[in-house]
């Protein structure tokens, strides 16, 4: 499951960098179940429309406007229906890591995200 977990982590990070709104929406629908939940701090998004709004907002402020990039760290692990991994927000020109997060994903039998808990760790 480690390679599958890493593939999910890489696809997850990619959706936050996706500039095309249609491709972003398609990626959201491929990654999450229809009523999937994303929670971070005091915010939560449930369902495709709310997920799209959350991810688009993060894309607009962090990627489009600030020029940063998200990437999954190569440490994804899967155990039963849970996948964990770290991600980094980096400055592409220098490789400087600006933020680090931990994702805790509960997935269904098809590997789609049911619950996504995001922790900012640095």
C-alpha positions as CSV (number, residue, x, y, z in Angstrom):
1,X,0.0,0.0,0.0
2,X,3.0,2.4,0.4
3,X,3.3,3.0,-3.4
4,X,-0.5,3.4,-3.6
5,X,-0.4,5.7,-0.6
6,X,2.4,7.8,-2.2
7,X,0.5,8.0,-5.4
8,X,-2.5,9.3,-3.5
9,X,-0.3,11.8,-1.7
10,X,1.2,13.1,-5.0
11,X,-2.3,13.4,-6.6
12,X,-3.5,15.2,-3.4
13,X,-0.7,17.8,-3.6
14,X,-1.2,18.3,-7.3
15,X,-4.8,19.3,-6.9
16,X,-3.7,22.3,-4.8
17,X,-1.4,23.4,-7.6
18,X,-3.9,22.9,-10.5
19,X,-4.4,26.2,-12.4
20,X,-7.3,25.0,-14.6
21,X,-10.6,25.2,-12.8
22,X,-12.2,22.4,-14.8
23,X,-9.2,20.1,-14.3
24,X,-9.1,21.1,-10.6
25,X,-12.8,20.2,-10.2
26,X,-12.3,16.8,-12.0
27,X,-9.3,16.0,-9.7
28,X,-11.4,16.8,-6.7
29,X,-14.1,14.4,-7.9
30,X,-11.5,11.7,-8.5
31,X,-9.9,12.2,-5.1
32,X,-12.9,12.6,-2.7
33,X,-16.2,10.9,-2.3
34,X,-19.2,13.2,-3.1
35,X,-19.7,14.1,0.6
36,X,-16.0,14.0,1.5
37,X,-14.8,16.2,4.4
38,X,-11.7,18.4,4.6
39,X,-10.9,19.9,8.0
40,X,-8.1,22.2,9.0
41,X,-8.0,24.3,12.2
42,X,-11.4,25.8,12.6
43,X,-12.5,25.5,9.0
44,X,-14.1,22.6,7.3
45,X,-15.4,21.8,3.8
46,X,-17.8,19.0,3.0
47,X,-18.8,18.0,-0.5
48,X,-17.5,18.9,-4.0
49,X,-18.6,22.5,-4.0
50,X,-17.1,23.4,-0.6
51,X,-13.9,21.4,-1.4
52,X,-13.6,23.3,-4.7
53,X,-14.1,26.6,-2.9
54,X,-11.5,25.7,-0.2
55,X,-8.9,24.4,-2.7
56,X,-9.4,27.3,-5.2
57,X,-9.0,29.8,-2.4
58,X,-5.7,28.2,-1.3
59,X,-4.5,28.0,-4.9
60,X,-5.3,31.6,-5.5
61,X,-3.5,33.0,-2.5
62,X,-0.6,30.6,-2.2
63,X,0.2,29.4,-5.8
64,X,-1.3,32.0,-8.3
65,X,-0.7,35.1,-6.3
66,X,2.4,34.2,-4.1
67,X,4.1,31.9,-6.6
68,X,4.5,29.1,-4.1
69,X,4.1,25.3,-4.9
70,X,2.8,22.4,-2.9
71,X,4.5,19.0,-2.9
72,X,4.0,15.7,-1.1
73,X,6.9,14.5,0.9
74,X,7.9,10.9,-0.1
75,X,6.8,9.5,3.3
76,X,3.2,8.4,2.6
77,X,2.1,5.4,4.6
78,X,-1.1,3.4,4.4
79,X,-2.7,1.2,7.0
80,X,-6.1,-0.3,6.4
81,X,-8.3,2.7,5.4
82,X,-5.9,5.4,6.6
83,X,-3.2,7.2,4.7
84,X,-0.8,9.7,6.2
85,X,1.8,11.9,4.7
86,X,3.5,15.3,5.0
87,X,3.4,18.0,2.4
88,X,5.5,21.1,2.0
89,X,4.8,24.5,0.5
90,X,7.9,25.7,-1.2
91,X,9.3,28.7,-3.0
92,X,10.1,27.2,-6.4
93,X,13.0,29.5,-7.3
94,X,15.0,28.6,-4.2
95,X,13.5,25.4,-2.9
96,X,12.9,27.1,0.5
97,X,10.3,25.2,2.5
98,X,7.8,27.8,3.8
99,X,5.3,25.5,5.5
100,X,4.9,21.9,6.4
101,X,1.7,20.0,7.0
102,X,0.5,16.5,8.0
103,X,-2.4,14.9,6.2
104,X,-4.5,12.2,7.8
105,X,-6.8,10.7,5.2
106,X,-9.5,8.1,5.7
107,X,-10.3,6.4,2.4
108,X,-13.0,4.2,1.1
109,X,-12.5,0.8,-0.6
110,X,-11.8,2.5,-3.9
111,X,-9.1,4.7,-2.4
112,X,-11.2,7.9,-2.5
113,X,-11.0,10.3,0.4
114,X,-13.8,10.2,2.9
115,X,-12.3,12.3,5.6
116,X,-9.2,14.6,5.3
117,X,-7.7,16.1,8.4
118,X,-5.0,18.6,7.7
119,X,-2.5,19.8,10.4
120,X,-0.1,22.6,9.9
121,X,3.1,21.6,11.7
122,X,5.6,24.2,10.6
